[in-house]
């Protein structure tokens, strides 16, 4: 348990970040070293942090590395990835290199379309309500487009009306989906505003009561797709290929395995999403929901053997990312990372992100089917363990090297190695 004396700090939200940090330090009993560490971590960006989140006291840096060797739709790209997990970026680099001879990653998308839901309740005739709403299509389109004229100016706006009657524990309810082209925005604010503007009119037209009015993160109309071919000789032979297929069949049949298999895919996906200032939680929620669209939770990816015996990987998933709005537009690191990527549209970004996810999946499955995941992962993790036990400077590499040589990347062993190094024994 912490030593916090009280979680109540009067006027906390009105303080500037430095004053907040001092208030937290007093309440939590932080020493000067901890306070200095938190203050230094902001790295000159505390004012930005204070605008991005409530009650900011510091920032927490996530390492950003570059995935090399990526060819997406015939264009070579350097891909910034923000992650704290060892081996993620290395796996993408290695996997992308192994499919360059076959052209790398080929992609397609369904377009930048998002949907918001409006929940209609307290109607004894929910099917009748559904038809009443459908009859108002033109008026609904006008209301939505008037809510965001700037979106309309750039070629976006209302596209479709979809209405479902669903059963629930409290009886049937009518759910109105407004489908909107959000162009280069992720689109949450746009579709939420449209849903809020439309809800009172739906009540007026139907006599039902509107309750929730918000986007769905199951963006199944905004899907990005990627495929790639790995020559069998780049994989390590037919046995490795077949073992990788067996690993895929396992993940596609068992939710316990699928959860870890898909987590590996999201290691790559979320790292690029975060590096570009997009919403990792929205992407993750949509991806996992999409993986369960057939009624059970299964592999996000698909794997096959082609007529020449090569391994073919396919990944299709919702990808609601944007280039404008939120941290993507105002965070300097996100803006620099987008420049590295060289993307001009949200569609291009989505294509690269799913390509990284497929590369990550290939790397994890190949490791599992050959040496096991720990060999490569723990070799990279050795430096982290060295840092954990207090190694500095040259000590870090020396401790890590001994851990790898022993094949045991453990904290207790690292402590022994460091003590020996420092004693000169």
C-alpha positions as CSV (number, residue, x, y, z in Angstrom):
1,X,0.0,0.0,0.0
2,X,1.1,3.6,-0.7
3,X,1.7,6.2,2.0
4,X,-0.9,8.6,0.5
5,X,-2.4,10.5,3.4
6,X,-5.5,11.6,1.4
7,X,-6.6,11.5,-2.2
8,X,-8.5,14.8,-1.7
9,X,-6.3,17.8,-2.9
10,X,-8.3,21.0,-2.8
11,X,-8.2,23.0,-6.1
12,X,-5.9,20.4,-7.7
13,X,-7.2,20.9,-11.2
14,X,-6.7,24.7,-11.0
15,X,-2.9,24.3,-10.2
16,X,-0.2,24.5,-12.7
17,X,1.7,21.2,-13.3
18,X,4.6,22.1,-11.1
19,X,2.3,22.9,-8.2
20,X,0.4,19.7,-8.8
21,X,3.6,17.7,-8.7
22,X,4.6,19.2,-5.4
23,X,1.1,18.6,-4.0
24,X,1.3,14.9,-5.0
25,X,4.8,14.6,-3.5
26,X,3.5,15.9,-0.2
27,X,0.5,13.6,-0.1
28,X,2.4,10.5,-1.3
29,X,5.6,11.1,0.6
30,X,7.9,11.3,-2.4
31,X,11.6,12.1,-1.9
32,X,13.4,14.7,-3.8
33,X,14.9,12.2,-6.2
34,X,11.5,10.9,-7.2
35,X,10.2,14.5,-7.7
36,X,13.1,15.4,-9.8
37,X,12.7,12.3,-11.9
38,X,9.1,13.1,-12.6
39,X,9.8,16.7,-13.4
40,X,12.7,15.8,-15.8
41,X,10.5,13.2,-17.6
42,X,8.4,15.9,-19.1
43,X,11.4,17.0,-21.2
44,X,10.1,20.4,-21.9
45,X,6.7,19.2,-23.0
46,X,4.7,19.7,-19.7
47,X,2.6,22.5,-21.2
48,X,1.5,20.3,-24.0
49,X,0.8,17.4,-21.5
50,X,-1.3,19.9,-19.5
51,X,-3.4,20.6,-22.6
52,X,-3.8,17.0,-23.6
53,X,-4.9,15.5,-20.3
54,X,-6.4,16.6,-17.0
55,X,-4.3,17.1,-13.8
56,X,-1.0,16.6,-15.6
57,X,2.1,16.4,-13.5
58,X,4.7,15.0,-16.0
59,X,5.0,12.9,-19.2
60,X,6.1,9.3,-19.7
61,X,8.4,8.7,-22.6
62,X,7.9,5.5,-24.7
63,X,10.9,4.5,-26.9
64,X,10.3,5.0,-30.6
65,X,12.3,2.8,-32.9
66,X,12.2,2.4,-36.7
67,X,11.1,-0.7,-38.6
68,X,13.2,-1.1,-41.7
69,X,12.8,-3.3,-44.8
70,X,9.1,-2.5,-45.2
71,X,7.7,-2.4,-48.8
72,X,4.0,-1.5,-48.9
73,X,2.3,-1.4,-52.3
74,X,5.6,-1.0,-54.1
75,X,6.8,1.8,-51.9
76,X,9.6,1.5,-49.3
77,X,8.7,3.0,-46.0
78,X,10.5,3.6,-42.7
79,X,8.0,2.9,-39.9
80,X,8.2,4.5,-36.5
81,X,7.0,2.2,-33.7
82,X,6.4,3.3,-30.1
83,X,6.8,0.4,-27.7
84,X,8.5,-0.7,-24.5
85,X,8.6,-4.4,-25.4
86,X,11.8,-6.0,-26.6
87,X,12.0,-7.8,-29.9
88,X,8.8,-6.3,-31.4
89,X,10.6,-3.9,-33.9
90,X,13.4,-6.5,-34.6
91,X,10.7,-9.0,-35.6
92,X,9.1,-6.6,-38.0
93,X,12.4,-5.8,-39.6
94,X,13.3,-9.4,-40.1
95,X,9.9,-10.5,-41.3
96,X,9.7,-7.6,-43.9
97,X,13.1,-8.5,-45.2
98,X,12.0,-12.1,-45.8
99,X,9.2,-11.1,-48.2
100,X,10.8,-8.3,-50.1
101,X,11.6,-10.7,-53.0
102,X,7.9,-11.3,-53.6
103,X,7.1,-7.6,-53.5
104,X,6.4,-7.1,-49.8
105,X,3.0,-6.1,-48.6
106,X,-0.1,-5.5,-50.9
107,X,-3.0,-3.7,-49.4
108,X,-6.5,-2.5,-50.0
109,X,-9.1,-0.6,-47.9
110,X,-12.8,-0.1,-47.8
111,X,-12.6,3.7,-47.3
112,X,-12.6,6.1,-44.3
113,X,-16.1,5.3,-43.1
114,X,-17.3,5.5,-39.5
115,X,-20.6,4.8,-37.8
116,X,-22.4,6.2,-34.7
117,X,-25.3,4.5,-32.9
118,X,-28.4,6.1,-31.5
119,X,-30.3,3.9,-29.0
120,X,-34.1,4.3,-29.1
121,X,-36.1,2.9,-26.2
122,X,-39.6,2.7,-24.7
123,X,-41.4,2.0,-28.0
124,X,-44.0,-0.8,-28.1
125,X,-43.5,-1.0,-31.9
126,X,-39.7,-1.1,-32.5
127,X,-40.1,-2.4,-36.1
128,X,-42.5,0.4,-36.8
129,X,-40.0,2.8,-35.4
130,X,-37.4,1.4,-37.7
131,X,-39.5,2.2,-40.8
132,X,-40.4,5.6,-39.5
133,X,-36.7,6.5,-39.3
134,X,-36.0,5.1,-42.7
135,X,-38.7,7.3,-44.2
136,X,-36.7,10.4,-43.0
137,X,-33.5,9.5,-44.9
138,X,-33.2,12.8,-46.7
139,X,-33.8,14.8,-43.5
140,X,-31.3,12.7,-41.6
141,X,-28.7,13.3,-44.3
142,X,-29.3,17.0,-44.1
143,X,-29.0,17.2,-40.3
144,X,-25.7,15.2,-40.3
145,X,-24.1,17.2,-43.1
146,X,-25.1,20.5,-41.6
147,X,-23.4,19.4,-38.3
148,X,-20.0,19.3,-39.9
149,X,-19.9,21.5,-43.1
150,X,-16.0,21.4,-43.1
151,X,-16.2,17.6,-43.5
152,X,-18.6,18.1,-46.4
153,X,-16.2,20.6,-48.0
154,X,-13.4,18.0,-48.1
155,X,-15.7,15.4,-49.7
156,X,-16.9,13.6,-46.6
157,X,-20.2,13.5,-44.9
158,X,-23.3,11.3,-44.4
159,X,-23.3,8.2,-46.6
160,X,-25.8,5.6,-45.3
161,X,-28.5,4.8,-42.8
162,X,-28.7,1.4,-41.2
163,X,-31.3,0.5,-38.6
164,X,-31.5,-2.7,-36.5
165,X,-34.0,-4.0,-34.0
166,X,-32.1,-6.0,-31.3
167,X,-33.3,-8.2,-28.4
168,X,-32.0,-7.3,-25.0
169,X,-32.7,-8.3,-21.4
170,X,-35.2,-5.5,-21.1
171,X,-36.8,-6.3,-24.5
172,X,-36.4,-5.1,-28.0
173,X,-34.7,-1.8,-28.8
174,X,-34.2,0.1,-32.1
175,X,-30.6,1.0,-32.9
176,X,-30.0,3.7,-35.6
177,X,-26.6,3.7,-37.3
178,X,-25.5,6.7,-39.2
179,X,-22.6,5.9,-41.5
180,X,-20.3,8.8,-42.3
181,X,-17.2,9.3,-44.6
182,X,-14.7,11.0,-42.3
183,X,-11.9,11.5,-44.8
184,X,-8.6,12.0,-43.1
185,X,-10.0,12.2,-39.6
186,X,-10.4,9.3,-37.3
187,X,-14.0,10.7,-37.1
188,X,-15.1,10.1,-33.5
189,X,-15.9,13.8,-32.8
190,X,-17.7,14.2,-36.2
191,X,-20.0,11.2,-35.9
192,X,-20.7,11.8,-32.2
193,X,-21.7,15.4,-32.9
194,X,-24.0,14.2,-35.7
195,X,-25.6,11.6,-33.4
196,X,-26.2,14.2,-30.7
197,X,-27.8,16.6,-33.3
198,X,-30.0,13.8,-34.7
199,X,-31.3,12.2,-31.5
200,X,-34.0,14.9,-30.6
201,X,-35.4,14.6,-34.1
202,X,-35.6,10.9,-33.9
203,X,-37.6,11.2,-30.7
204,X,-39.9,13.7,-32.3
205,X,-40.5,11.5,-35.4
206,X,-41.0,8.2,-33.6
207,X,-42.2,8.9,-30.0
208,X,-39.3,6.7,-28.7
209,X,-36.8,7.9,-26.2
210,X,-33.1,8.2,-27.3
211,X,-30.5,7.2,-24.8
212,X,-26.9,6.5,-25.9
213,X,-25.6,8.5,-28.8
214,X,-22.0,7.6,-29.7
215,X,-19.8,6.0,-32.3
216,X,-19.0,2.3,-32.5
217,X,-15.4,1.3,-32.3
218,X,-16.3,-1.9,-34.2
219,X,-15.5,0.0,-37.4
220,X,-16.3,-2.9,-39.7
221,X,-17.0,-0.6,-42.6
222,X,-13.5,0.9,-42.4
223,X,-11.4,-2.2,-43.0
224,X,-7.8,-2.3,-44.1
225,X,-6.5,-5.5,-45.7
226,X,-3.0,-6.8,-46.4
227,X,-1.5,-9.9,-47.9
228,X,2.1,-11.0,-48.4
229,X,4.0,-14.1,-49.7
230,X,7.0,-15.6,-47.9
231,X,9.1,-17.9,-50.1
232,X,9.5,-21.3,-48.5
233,X,13.3,-20.9,-48.6
234,X,13.1,-17.6,-46.6
235,X,11.0,-19.3,-43.9
236,X,13.5,-22.2,-43.3
237,X,12.0,-25.0,-45.4
238,X,8.8,-26.9,-45.7
239,X,8.7,-28.2,-42.2
240,X,8.9,-24.7,-40.7
241,X,6.2,-23.6,-43.1
242,X,3.9,-26.5,-42.1
243,X,4.6,-25.9,-38.4
244,X,3.7,-22.2,-38.8
245,X,0.4,-23.3,-40.5
246,X,-0.2,-25.7,-37.6
247,X,0.3,-22.7,-35.2
248,X,-2.2,-20.7,-37.1
249,X,-4.8,-23.5,-37.1
250,X,-4.3,-23.7,-33.3
251,X,-5.0,-20.0,-32.9
252,X,-8.0,-20.1,-35.2
253,X,-9.6,-22.9,-33.2
254,X,-8.8,-22.1,-29.6
255,X,-9.6,-18.7,-27.9
256,X,-6.9,-19.2,-25.3
257,X,-4.2,-19.4,-28.1
258,X,-6.0,-16.8,-30.2
259,X,-5.7,-14.2,-27.4
260,X,-1.9,-14.5,-27.4
261,X,-1.6,-14.9,-31.2
262,X,-3.6,-11.7,-31.6
263,X,-1.8,-9.9,-28.9
264,X,1.3,-10.4,-31.0
265,X,-0.4,-8.8,-34.0
266,X,-1.4,-5.9,-31.9
267,X,2.2,-5.5,-30.6
268,X,2.9,-4.2,-34.1
269,X,-0.4,-2.4,-34.8
270,X,-0.5,-0.5,-31.5
271,X,3.1,0.6,-31.7
272,X,2.5,2.4,-35.0
273,X,-0.9,3.7,-33.9
274,X,0.7,5.2,-30.7
275,X,3.7,6.6,-32.6
276,X,1.4,8.6,-34.9
277,X,-0.7,9.9,-32.0
278,X,-3.8,7.8,-32.8
279,X,-6.1,6.1,-30.4
280,X,-4.7,2.7,-29.4
281,X,-7.7,1.7,-27.3
282,X,-10.1,2.3,-30.1
283,X,-8.1,0.3,-32.6
284,X,-7.6,-2.6,-30.1
285,X,-11.3,-2.7,-29.1
286,X,-12.3,-2.8,-32.8
287,X,-9.7,-5.4,-33.7
288,X,-10.7,-7.9,-31.0
289,X,-14.5,-7.4,-31.6
290,X,-13.9,-8.0,-35.3
291,X,-12.0,-11.2,-34.5
292,X,-15.2,-12.5,-32.8
293,X,-17.6,-11.4,-35.6
294,X,-18.3,-15.1,-36.6
295,X,-19.6,-15.9,-33.1
296,X,-16.3,-17.0,-31.5
297,X,-13.0,-15.4,-30.9
298,X,-10.4,-16.5,-33.4
299,X,-7.2,-15.5,-35.2
300,X,-7.2,-12.0,-36.7
301,X,-4.9,-13.3,-39.5
302,X,-5.3,-16.0,-42.1
303,X,-2.5,-18.2,-43.4
304,X,-2.3,-20.5,-46.4
305,X,0.1,-22.4,-48.7
306,X,0.1,-21.3,-52.3
307,X,0.5,-23.5,-55.4
308,X,4.3,-23.1,-55.3
309,X,4.5,-24.1,-51.6
310,X,5.1,-20.5,-50.3
311,X,3.5,-19.2,-47.2
312,X,0.7,-16.6,-47.7
313,X,-0.4,-14.3,-44.9
314,X,-3.6,-12.2,-44.9
315,X,-4.8,-9.7,-42.3
316,X,-8.1,-7.8,-42.4
317,X,-9.2,-5.6,-39.6
318,X,-10.9,-2.3,-38.7
319,X,-8.4,0.6,-38.9
320,X,-10.0,3.9,-37.8
321,X,-6.9,6.2,-37.8
322,X,-6.6,9.8,-38.8
323,X,-4.1,12.5,-39.7
324,X,-6.0,15.4,-38.3
325,X,-7.3,16.1,-34.8
326,X,-6.2,15.2,-31.3
327,X,-2.6,14.3,-30.5
328,X,-2.0,13.3,-34.2
329,X,-2.2,17.0,-35.1
330,X,-0.6,18.7,-32.1
331,X,2.0,16.4,-30.7
332,X,5.4,17.2,-32.3
333,X,6.7,13.6,-32.0
334,X,3.6,12.3,-33.8
335,X,3.9,14.9,-36.5
336,X,7.6,14.0,-37.0
337,X,6.8,10.3,-37.2
338,X,4.1,11.0,-39.8
339,X,6.8,12.8,-41.9
340,X,9.1,9.8,-41.6
341,X,6.2,7.6,-42.9
342,X,5.6,10.0,-45.8
343,X,1.8,9.5,-45.7
344,X,-0.6,12.1,-47.1
345,X,-3.9,10.4,-46.2
346,X,-5.4,8.4,-43.4
347,X,-5.9,5.6,-45.9
348,X,-2.2,5.3,-46.6
349,X,-1.5,5.2,-42.9
350,X,-4.0,2.4,-42.3
351,X,-2.4,0.3,-45.1
352,X,1.0,0.6,-43.5
353,X,-0.3,-0.2,-40.0
354,X,-1.9,-3.5,-41.0
355,X,1.2,-4.4,-43.0
356,X,3.2,-4.1,-39.8
357,X,0.7,-6.2,-38.0
358,X,1.1,-9.0,-40.5
359,X,4.8,-8.8,-40.4
360,X,4.7,-9.0,-36.6
361,X,2.5,-12.1,-36.8
362,X,4.8,-13.8,-39.2
363,X,7.8,-13.1,-36.9
364,X,6.1,-14.4,-33.8
365,X,4.8,-17.6,-35.5
366,X,8.1,-18.4,-37.1
367,X,9.9,-18.0,-33.8
368,X,7.4,-20.2,-32.0
369,X,7.7,-22.8,-34.8
370,X,11.5,-22.9,-34.6
371,X,13.6,-21.8,-31.7
372,X,10.8,-20.8,-29.4
373,X,9.8,-17.2,-28.5
374,X,12.2,-16.9,-25.6
375,X,15.5,-17.2,-27.4
376,X,15.2,-14.0,-29.4
377,X,12.9,-12.2,-26.9
378,X,15.1,-12.9,-23.9
379,X,18.3,-12.0,-25.7
380,X,16.9,-8.5,-26.3
381,X,15.4,-8.5,-22.8
382,X,18.8,-9.1,-21.2
383,X,19.7,-5.4,-21.4
384,X,16.5,-4.5,-19.7
385,X,17.3,-6.9,-16.8
386,X,20.7,-5.4,-16.5
387,X,19.2,-1.9,-16.1
388,X,16.7,-3.3,-13.6
389,X,19.5,-4.4,-11.3
390,X,21.2,-1.0,-11.5
391,X,23.9,-1.6,-14.1
392,X,25.2,1.6,-15.7
393,X,27.5,2.5,-18.6
394,X,29.7,-0.4,-19.8
395,X,28.2,-2.6,-17.1
396,X,24.9,-2.9,-19.0
397,X,26.5,-4.6,-22.0
398,X,28.7,-6.8,-19.8
399,X,25.9,-8.1,-17.7
400,X,23.6,-8.6,-20.7
401,X,26.3,-10.5,-22.5
402,X,26.8,-12.9,-19.6
403,X,23.1,-13.4,-19.2
404,X,22.8,-14.4,-22.9
405,X,25.8,-16.6,-22.7
406,X,24.3,-18.5,-19.7
407,X,20.9,-18.7,-21.5
408,X,19.3,-17.5,-18.2
409,X,18.0,-14.0,-18.3
410,X,17.0,-13.6,-14.7
411,X,17.2,-10.8,-12.2
412,X,18.9,-12.8,-9.4
413,X,21.6,-13.9,-11.8
414,X,22.1,-10.4,-13.1
415,X,22.5,-9.1,-9.6
416,X,25.3,-11.7,-9.0
417,X,27.0,-10.8,-12.2
418,X,26.9,-7.1,-11.4
419,X,28.2,-7.6,-7.9
420,X,31.1,-9.7,-9.2
421,X,31.9,-7.0,-11.9
422,X,32.0,-4.3,-9.2
423,X,34.1,-6.3,-6.8
424,X,36.6,-6.9,-9.6
425,X,36.5,-10.7,-9.0
